Amino acid sequence: MLELHAPAPVLGRWDRLRVEQVVTNLLTNALKYGAGRPVAVRVEGAGERARLTVKDQGIGIAEEDLARIFERFERAVSDRHYGGLGLGLYITRQIVEAFGGTVGVTSRPGMGSTFTLELPRGTASVP
């Protein structure tokens, strides 16, 4: 199940295809590792920035793995059980940073993960 919280439109100037790729990567991971529990997505304006939060209630990520999951070919779990190449979060970070934004994660094993990205709402270079 997917829960969307978007109380008001959040307007910005971004490359639609790149933002779609970022959202797809985050949602795919949340659904894959979410243990079949609901995934909550929140979109909100925060002054001159737009914020997207994707929260799952799944397997979570160990603290020692949090920094490296945004690197190329890095994974916090065995590919034997979950598949994938370890590129989704790397690509997400590259796109978000090219727009002048940030992406981060908080997580605890067994308690799920929350990914938060922020993008400036003004003009941005296209990656």
C-alpha positions as a Python dict, from the first residue, in 0.01 Angstrom:
ca = {
    (1, 'M'): (0, 0, 0),
    (2, 'L'): (118, 351, -82),
    (3, 'E'): (7, 650, 126),
    (4, 'L'): (52, 992, -35),
    (5, 'H'): (53, 1311, 171),
    (6, 'A'): (65, 1618, -53),
    (7, 'P'): (-157, 1881, 108),
    (8, 'A'): (-64, 2157, -140),
    (9, 'P'): (103, 2177, -482),
    (10, 'V'): (480, 2212, -469),
    (11, 'L'): (605, 2395, -774),
    (12, 'G'): (964, 2403, -891),
    (13, 'R'): (1177, 2414, -1202),
    (14, 'W'): (1335, 2073, -1265),
    (15, 'D'): (1390, 1820, -1541),
    (16, 'R'): (1073, 1609, -1520),
    (17, 'L'): (1239, 1287, -1641),
    (18, 'R'): (1522, 1313, -1388),
    (19, 'V'): (1284, 1383, -1100),
    (20, 'E'): (1071, 1090, -1214),
    (21, 'Q'): (1380, 868, -1211),
    (22, 'V'): (1466, 975, -854),
    (23, 'V'): (1110, 916, -729),
    (24, 'T'): (1097, 579, -905),
    (25, 'N'): (1427, 471, -746),
    (26, 'L'): (1313, 568, -396),
    (27, 'L'): (969, 410, -430),
    (28, 'T'): (1107, 91, -583),
    (29, 'N'): (1346, 49, -290),
    (30, 'A'): (1078, 127, -32),
    (31, 'L'): (842, -129, -182),
    (32, 'K'): (1119, -390, -226),
    (33, 'Y'): (1254, -361, 130),
    (34, 'G'): (929, -256, 299),
    (35, 'A'): (827, -608, 401),
    (36, 'G'): (481, -564, 246),
    (37, 'R'): (391, -285, 488),
    (38, 'P'): (259, 58, 383),
    (39, 'V'): (499, 309, 232),
    (40, 'A'): (433, 675, 312),
    (41, 'V'): (528, 948, 66),
    (42, 'R'): (516, 1314, 166),
    (43, 'V'): (567, 1611, -64),
    (44, 'E'): (590, 1960, 82),
    (45, 'G'): (731, 2302, 19),
    (46, 'A'): (985, 2424, 271),
    (47, 'G'): (1048, 2787, 179),
    (48, 'E'): (1272, 2798, -127),
    (49, 'R'): (1307, 2419, -127),
    (50, 'A'): (1084, 2126, -211),
    (51, 'R'): (1100, 1821, 14),
    (52, 'L'): (1011, 1461, -70),
    (53, 'T'): (1008, 1201, 206),
    (54, 'V'): (968, 828, 142),
    (55, 'K'): (922, 616, 453),
    (56, 'D'): (891, 240, 473),
    (57, 'Q'): (841, 7, 769),
    (58, 'G'): (1066, -266, 641),
    (59, 'I'): (1397, -431, 716),
    (60, 'G'): (1590, -110, 777),
    (61, 'I'): (1960, -42, 733),
    (62, 'A'): (2240, -82, 985),
    (63, 'E'): (2406, 243, 1094),
    (64, 'E'): (2743, 138, 957),
    (65, 'D'): (2588, 94, 609),
    (66, 'L'): (2402, 427, 588),
    (67, 'A'): (2681, 636, 431),
    (68, 'R'): (2795, 382, 175),
    (69, 'I'): (2454, 292, 25),
    (70, 'F'): (2475, 607, -190),
    (71, 'E'): (2800, 485, -350),
    (72, 'R'): (2822, 300, -681),
    (73, 'F'): (2752, -77, -661),
    (74, 'E'): (2695, -62, -285),
    (75, 'R'): (2416, -247, -110),
    (76, 'A'): (2319, -295, 252),
    (77, 'V'): (2173, -642, 188),
    (78, 'S'): (2269, -955, 0),
    (79, 'D'): (2183, -952, -370),
    (80, 'R'): (2096, -1320, -328),
    (81, 'H'): (1779, -1223, -140),
    (82, 'Y'): (1687, -890, -298),
    (83, 'G'): (1858, -861, -638),
    (84, 'G'): (1969, -539, -801),
    (85, 'L'): (2298, -381, -899),
    (86, 'G'): (2346, -126, -622),
    (87, 'L'): (2312, 170, -858),
    (88, 'G'): (1970, 317, -777),
    (89, 'L'): (2071, 527, -477),
    (90, 'Y'): (2398, 628, -643),
    (91, 'I'): (2206, 757, -946),
    (92, 'T'): (1953, 925, -716),
    (93, 'R'): (2228, 1111, -531),
    (94, 'Q'): (2398, 1216, -854),
    (95, 'I'): (2075, 1362, -996),
    (96, 'V'): (1972, 1535, -674),
    (97, 'E'): (2315, 1691, -626),
    (98, 'A'): (2322, 1806, -991),
    (99, 'F'): (2003, 2003, -914),
    (100, 'G'): (2173, 2159, -610),
    (101, 'G'): (1978, 1941, -368),
    (102, 'T'): (2047, 1690, -95),
    (103, 'V'): (1935, 1335, -20),
    (104, 'G'): (1975, 1152, 309),
    (105, 'V'): (1845, 858, 506),
    (106, 'T'): (1763, 765, 862),
    (107, 'S'): (1708, 402, 948),
    (108, 'R'): (1725, 131, 1208),
    (109, 'P'): (1732, -243, 1142),
    (110, 'G'): (1383, -388, 1170),
    (111, 'M'): (1226, -42, 1198),
    (112, 'G'): (1230, 76, 836),
    (113, 'S'): (1397, 363, 654),
    (114, 'T'): (1314, 723, 575),
    (115, 'F'): (1472, 885, 271),
    (116, 'T'): (1446, 1263, 249),
    (117, 'L'): (1544, 1470, -48),
    (118, 'E'): (1535, 1843, -87),
    (119, 'L'): (1558, 2038, -411),
    (120, 'P'): (1579, 2411, -467),
    (121, 'R'): (1255, 2533, -624),
    (122, 'G'): (1415, 2789, -854),
    (123, 'T'): (1610, 2748, -1174),
    (124, 'A'): (1850, 2454, -1173),
    (125, 'S'): (2097, 2313, -1420),
    (126, 'V'): (1984, 2001, -1598),
    (127, 'P'): (2201, 1694, -1536),
}
